[in-house]
Amino acid sequence: MTMKKILNYLFAFGALATTVSCQKNFVDLDPPAQYTDAVYFKKAGDFKAYATGFYGQLQGWSFGNMDNSSDISANSNGNGSDLGHGTIIPSNNNWNYSGIRSCNILLSKVGEYDGAESIDQYVGEAYFFRAYSYFNLLKTFGGVPIITDVLDIDAPELFGKRNSRYEVIELILSDLDQAINRLPTEQNIPASEKGRVSNWAAKAFKAQVSLYAATWQKYVGQATDGDGVSVGAGTAGYDPSNINRYLADAIVQVKDVMDNGGYELWNKNADPSMANLSSWYLFNLEDGESNPGGYDKSTNNEFILYSVYDFTHRQSRLNISWTSWQLYPSRKFVDMAVCTDGLPADKSPLFQGYHTFTSEFQNRDRRLLNYLYAATQAPATITLSFGGLGFGGYGNSKFAVFGHGSRRPDLTESANWPIIRLAEVYLIYAEALYELNETITDEQLDESVNLLRARGAVAPLTNALATAHGLDMREEIRRERAMELYREGKRFDDLKRWGILEESLNASRLGRVVGDGSYATPFKNPDGSPTEAYQPNTYVWGEETVQTADGILNCVIISSNLNHSVMQRHYLYPISIQQIQLNGNLLQNPGY
């Protein structure tokens, strides 16, 4: 069964009957009337076909995945505004056990299988996707009920209490160990099956979970747990020593992927036709016409876990390019990019300030240019007026396709969506090392974050550089994560697990520096009055005086802090009223 056939049927199977009814489309079947629960799961092919349905659970193209309304986004695009503004209310969304049930169905049939062919890979996929589903529930709600059996509609487990986050994490990690022991290496997955989960993907995912659990426990602690008696999921299974245990295991898992997985960063900047835009083309990579160098998806060995799309078999069916151009970055994100000497803009003599439309982009990390202005391929020649590339004066290119309109009309973009790529593995490695040891060597930096900086054409991060310029190494590693994974759906989770959600989201989202009479910009006349390019009445919240990379200056306000009221309770979403009505033993999260 090829991945192209799989793509035609990517959806989560909620029951055995549903699965059986769909198999005739892509596997050889005996007469349909013979298919009952008693005869299914007798062949390895049955397990494979059923496990194929799990891939519908993977995160895919969605504008809800792009960090909208986070601190590095100057717009919400209708997504993320509830968390970004602190306006979350109980709803009926996201509490979904259908994927977990599907995995439990397959696992319940393993003991009955006596065929000659191995089903280890498909059992491994069931364990992986059960862990994947529970991790999504954990990140959203904290502790949730653990269900590992196939339940009848009146099973008492359906009316049980929530397990604590610590118990859920242990289940996730245990399931991932089971998956790792059964899944094939990437090298042993045939080309026709690429996109199925490898054991390297399971290791990388386990490291992601371990880092998340360790840093949440370190920086948030038990603040959102509740007592499990009157509110929340409680703290059963809490062990402070787990912080270091999780961090150590995360390091082991990603180091194995780094050394043995066979993955590599997709860096085609040595090809003159690519114009140093690898960090743009990577995210719209399809066929050989998706970039000037003629590179297609087969050249991408950076994506480790990803959702597969195909122009013929599974298009995105979203206005990816048009919408991407409207995902404006915030002042905070633009100032995050280091200069080519490896220093933050506020410490680098190479930073050119905000005096012209393009000065702040000179001598900066290529990722900034790739993500914001790649479509122009010539950021130094931009002459657009204020707001010409976005409401806040900035544009966004990440995810927009090469040749939009002619080569790829709206709705047909079909690049794969990255869930975990090698770049994140490097970032997990560096962060886990520092969190575990409160230090990281230059050699460890060179085998992780400095490989990303090299693709961005900036000098390496070293301990000497940090010491000489008063840099906090933890913050520099976090800076790298924010820059590299911009709009890949990681930001809200990072702010939560670092315990800085309120601090980060309650600040205003700002756009361009507009200066004043003493700081000339192209948007103000020498006397401080506005030019035609900048129209203050367009911005209902006016301007805010803030610290920038070039001192305290005026910037336009895109979303005022007066509209933000993020609190500790917002680290978790509330349990929906509907679920509480169905199961009176479910206790609401603290603060709701």
N, C-alpha and C positions, 0 to 999 in steps of 0.2 A: 504494500500500500504506500503510494508516494505521498509526499507532503501536499502536492497539488490537489490530490483527492481529499486529503484530510481537511484542507482549507474550505472545501465545499460544505463541511459539516461541523464546523467549529461552534458548538454550543454545549452548555452543561446539561448532562443527562440527569433528570430528576428521578427517574424510576426505570426499572428493568424493561417494562413494556415499551416505553418510549425509545429506549436504546435499540431493542430488537426491531422495531418498525423502521428504523433508519438504516440498518446495516445492509439491506439489500442493495443500496446504492453504491457500495464500495467494497463489498466482500462477497465471495461466493456463498450462497446459502442453500441449505436443504429446503424443501417445500415449507413455506411460511407456517402452515398449519401445524407443523411439528414443533414449533418453537413455544416452549413453556418454560417457566422457571426451573422445572426439573431437568430439562435437557440443555439449557444454555450454560455457558462457562464449562463446556466439556472439552473444547479445543483451545490451543494457545491463541488461535486467531480470534476466538470469541473475546478473550481477555484483552487482546490488542485493540480490537475494534471498540470495545467498551471504554478502554483507557483513553482512546483518541478523543472521546467526548470531554475528558477533563480539561482539554486545552482551551475550551471556551471560558474557563475561569480566569485565564491570564489577563492581566491589565493590557489594554490595547489603546488605539487612538481615541482620545477623548479630551475635550478642552477642560474637563475637570481634573486632568492629570498634570496641568502645566503651571502650578503654583500661582494661579491667579488670586489676586488680593492678598498675597503674602507681602512681606516687607520689601522684597526685591521686585515687586510688580506695581506699576502705577495705574493699573486698571484691574477690574474684576471680571469683565466680560460675562457677568452673570454667574460666574462660578467662584466658589471659595469665599464669597462675600460674607456668609454667615460666620465662619470662623475668623476671617480677616477683620471683621468689625465687631465681633463678640455678640452676635445676634442669633445664636443657636437656640432653637426651640425643639422640643420632642417631636419627632416625625415618625413615619412608618417606613423609612428607608434603611437600607444597608444591613438589616438583621436577616441574614440569609444563610440557611444551613443546607440548601439543596446540593451544593457542591460537596459538602462534607458527607451527606447521605450517599451520594454517588460513590465516593471513595469507600465508604463503609460497606456498600453492597459488594464491590469487587473483593475487598479484603475478607468478607464473610464467606466467599466461595473458594478461597484458596485451599482450605483443608479438604475439600471434596474433589479437587482436581487430581487426576492420576494419569494424565497424558504424558507422552514421551518428550514433547518439546518443552523447553524452559519457558516459564512465565515470569521469571524474576524481574525483567525490565518493567513489566506492566504492574506488578505488585509494587515495585519501587516508585512508579509514577503515582500510584494510589496514595502511598505514604507521603510523597512529595506534595501532592495537591491538597491533601488533608491539612498538612502543615501550612501550606500557602493560604488556605481559606481561614484557618484559625489565626494566622498572623494578621490578616486583614481585619478580622473581628477584634483582635486584641488592640490593634492600633486605634480602632474607632471607639470601642466601648470599654476597654480594660478587660477585667475578668468576665468570662462568659461560661455557660454550662458546657462541660466536656461530654460529648456524645461519641462513643467509638463503636457502637453496635447499630444494627438496623432495627429501628423501633417501629412497633405498631402504633396506630393512631391513639390508643389508650394507654401507652406505656407510661409508667410512673416517672420515668426520666424526663418526659416532656414537661413535667410540672416541678422539676427540681430547682434547687438554688443555683446561683452562679458560683463557679469555681473562681478562685483568686487569679490575678494576673500571673502570679508566680507558678501556680499549678499549670496554667495554660502554656506558659513558656516552656516548662519542662516537657510537656506533651509534644510541643512543636519540635523541640530539639531532639527528642527521642524518635519521633517520626522521621526527621531528616537523617538521623543515623541509619535508620532502617532503609531509607531511600538510597543513601550513599553506598551502602553495601550491595545494592542490587542493580543500580543504574549503570549503563555502559559509559565508557569514556567518550568524549567528543570524537576522538580519533576512530572509534569503532562504530560510530553512527554513520550509515551510508549516506551519500549525497542526496538520495531521494527521500531521506527521512530527516534531513536537517531541520531543526526547530523542535524536535523532541528533546526532553530534558536529559542532560548528561549528568554523570556524577560530579563533574566539575561545577555545573550549575547548582547542584544541591549543596556542594561545599560552600560556594560563594553565597548562596542564600542563607545557609546556616550561620555564616560569619556575619551577614547583615542582621539577622535576628539577634545573634549574641551581642553585637555592638549596641544595638537598639536597647536590649534588655539591661545591659550593664550600665550604659550611660543614663538611662531613665532611672534606674535604681540609685545611681550615684548623685544625680542632680535634682531629681524630682522626689525620690524616696517614696514614702507611703502616703504622701499628701493627698492623693486622689483615690485612695483605696476604699475608704469608709471602714466601718467595723464589721460588715457582713451580717449584722444582726438587725439594725434598723435602716442602714443605708449602705450602698456600695457592695462590692464583691469580697471585701475583707482582705486579710493578709496571710491566710494560711499558706505555709510553705516558704514564707519569707526567710532568707538567709543572707546576711550581709556579706558573707564570704563568696557569694555567687558573682559579685562584681568582678573580682579578679579571675575567677574560674571562667566566666564568659569571655572576658577580654583575652585571656590566654588561648582559649579555644578558637576565637575569631582569628587570631594571628596564625595559628597552626593551619586552619582551613584555607585562608587566602594565600599563605605562603606556598602551599601545595599547588594551588591553582596557578600562581605566578610562575613557579618553577617547572611544572609538569603539564599544565593544561594545553600548551601549544597555542595560546592566544597571543595577539600582538596589537598594539595601538594602530589604528588606521591613519597613517600619516603619509600623505602623498604630496607633501609640500616641496619635495625635491623635483617634482614634475613641474616645469615652468607653466604648462597649460593650466595647472590647478591654482595658480596665483595665490599660493599660501592660504587656501580656503578649505583645507581638509576638515576643519571643525564645523564648517557649514554643510559641505557635501555629504558628510557622514550621515546626517540625519534626514537626508532626502535621497539616499542611495537606492536606486532600483536597477535599471538595465544600463547598458553601456552609453545610453544617450542622456543619462541623468547628471552627467558632469562632463566637462571638456576633455578629461583624460580617458574617457571610455571605460571607466571602472564600474563593474556591476556588483551585485550582492555577494557573489562568490569570492570577492576580494576582501570581504569584511570578516576578519578574525577577531574583532574586538567585542562584538556582542556575545554574551555568554548565555543569558536567559532573555528571550525576546518573544514578542507576539508576531507571528508570520503573516505578512500580507503579500498580495500578488495582483498585478494589473489585470490579469485574465480571470483569476479565481476568487480573489478577495480584496476588493478595493476598500479604501477607508470610508467612502461615502460621506465624507465631511469636507467642508470648505477649509481645508487645512491651510493653504497658502494665504488666502484672504484673511482668515482669522489670525494667523500667525503675525501678519503685518500689523495687526491691531493690538498685539500683546506688548504694551509699552513697558519698558524697564523703568525702575525708579532711580532717583538720584543716588540712593544708597548703593544700588548694584553697580552703577557706572563708576562710582568712586572706589569700589572694591578692587577693581582691576589694578594689578601692579604695573609698574613701568618696566622697560626692557632691562634695567639694571637689577631687577628682582625686588625692588623696594616699593612699598605702598606709595600711592601718588602723593600723600601728604608729607612723605619723608624723602622723596626723590628729587634731585636737582633737574631731572629730565622732564618733569611734569611741566606743561606749558600753560596751565591755568585755563580760564574760561573766556579769554578776551575775544576770541573769534569763534565762529561756528564749529570749527574742526580742531581747535588747538588742544582740547582735552583728550583727543584721540591720538595725538602724536606720541610716539615712543611708548606705546602701551601694549599690553598683552594682546596677541592676535585673537584670542578667544572673544575679547570684547568686540573687535571689528567683525569677526565671523558671525557672532550671534546678533549683532545689531545692524550692521550695514553691509553684510556680505553681498546682498543682491545688487548693490551698486558697483561692487568690485573696485571702487576707487574712492574710499571715504575722504581722502584729502582734497577731492575736487567738489565735494558737495556744496551747492550754493542755494539750497532750499531755504525758505524762510522759517522762522520759528513755528514749530508745530507741523512743519511740512512732512516730517517723518513720524508724526505721532502727536497726540494731544499734549503730552508733556515736553515735546521737543525732541524726542528720541523715537527711533523705529525699532522693529524686531525682524530678524531674518530667520532665526532658528526654526526649522521645520518647513519653511517655505521652499517650494521646489524650484529647480533650475528649469527654465523653459516653460514657466507657467503660462497657460492659455493656449500656446501652440502645441507643445509636446504633451503637456498634462493639463487638460481642462479641469475646472472645479469638480470636486467630489471623486476624482479618479486617482488621487495621490495614493501610492501603494508601497511606501517605504516600510520596513519593519520597525516596530516600536520597541525600543530598548527598555528592559526591566532591570537587568544588571549587566554592565559592560566592564571590560578590564579596567577602565579608568576608575570606576567605583571600587573595584577590588584593591587598587593601589591606595585609594583614599581610606578604605577600611583598615588596611594594614598600618598606615602611618598613624591614624587616629587611635587605633587600639593599642599600638606600641606606646604612644605618648600617655594615654590614659592609664595604662598599666604601670609604667615605669617613671612617669613624670619627666621623661627625657627620651630623645631619639637621636641616633647617631647620624652623621653625614652619610655614611654608607647606606643606612636604611632609607634616608631621604632620597638618595640617588636611585634606589631601586623602586621608588614609588612616586611621590609627588613631583620629583624633579623630571621624570619622564613626561609628565603632563606639561610642565612649564617649558620643556624643550620644544614640544609641539607648538606651544604658544610663543616661542622665540623670546623667552625671558630668561634671565640669569637664574641659576639654581638657588634654592633655599638652603642655607647652611647655618650651623650654630654660630659661626663667627659673624655672619651677616646679622643674625638676630641680636646677638650681644652688642655689636657695634652700634646698632640703631635702636636699641631698646624695644625690640619686637617680642611679643608674647608668642612662643612657638605653638601653643595650643590654638591661639586665635589665627595664626597664619595657616595652620592645617585646616581649620574651619573655613578660612577665606578661600583656600584652594577648592574645597568641596562646593562652596556656594558658586564659585566661578565656573568650575568644570561641569557641574550638574544643573546649571541654570535651566529652569522650566522643565525638568524631567520628573517632576512630581515628588521630590524629596524634601523640599524646604520646610513645609509645615511640620513634618515628622521630626526633622532636625531641631527646629526651634523648641519643640516639646521636650525631646529627650535631653536637650541641653539645659532645660529649665528656664528658658529666656523668652517664652511665648508672649507674655504680657509686655515685657520691655520692648520687644521687637515690633509687635503689631499695634501697640497703642500710639506709636509715633505717626506723624503725618506721612503720607506718601507724596514725595516731591518730584518735580520735573527739573527742567533746565535752570541753571543759574542765570538770573537776569541782572544782577549787579545793581549799582546805583551811580550817582554822580561821581563817586570816588573810585569806582571799579568799572571801567568801560567794558561793555559787552556789545555784540551786534544787535542787542534787543533794547538798548537804552541810548538816548542821546547824551552827549557830554554833561548836560545839566540834570540828567536823571529822568527826563520826561520820556515816555514810551515812543518808539518808532512805529511805523506801520506794520513791521514784522511781528511785533509783540503787542497784543491787544489785551490789556489787563481785564477788561470787562468780560472776557471769555472765561475767566477763572473765577468762579463764584466765591472761592475761599481766599482769593488774593495771593499774597506772598507771605513767606515765613523766613525769618532770619535764623540760619542754622550754621553749624560747623560743616565746612566742606573740605575738600583736599587742598584748597588754597585760602583757607581762613574762614572767618564768619562772613557769610554773604546771603543775599536775598535769592530765594528760589520760588518758583510758582508752586502752589499747592494743588495737587490733584485730588487728594482725599484728606480732609482735615482730621487732626487728632480729636476734635470735638465730636466726631462721629464714631470713634473707636472706644469700646469698653470691654476689652478682652480681660478675662479673669482666670483664676486658677481652675475653676470648674471646666473651662473650655479645653483643657488638655484632653478631655474625653467628651464624646457626644452622649447625650442622654439616651437611655433606653426608651424606645417608642411607647407611647401610651397604649397602642394596640397590643404590643407584646406583653405588657404588664397586665392588661385585661385578660389575655389568654392564659397567663401563668402568674397567679398572685404571689408566688414565691420569688419572683424577680424583684430585687430591690433597686431603686433608682440610684444613679450616680450622685455623689455629693454635689450640692449646690443647685440642683434642679428641682 
